[in-house]
Amino acid sequence: MAGYTALKGQGGELIVKRAGTPFTNSDGAEAKRAANSFCGANGAVTGTEDNFRDGAWIFPGGCA
């Protein structure tokens, strides 16, 4: 997805960053849309453990 990067962390989590201006804590919905796009048809596993850190959104469940 243009304008975003995603990478898999050591624990299987999905880490999503926005190119240019880093995400803020209030950008969770945008980050979730990007995560779902990167994960394909099954989308990302999201829930209460999702968190924001250092300009990135982390989805501990990774891709479904």
Secondary structure, DSSP 8 states (H G I E B T S, - for coil): -TTEEEEE-TTS-EEEEESSS---GGGHHHHHHHHHHHHGGG-B--STT-EEETTEEEETT-B-
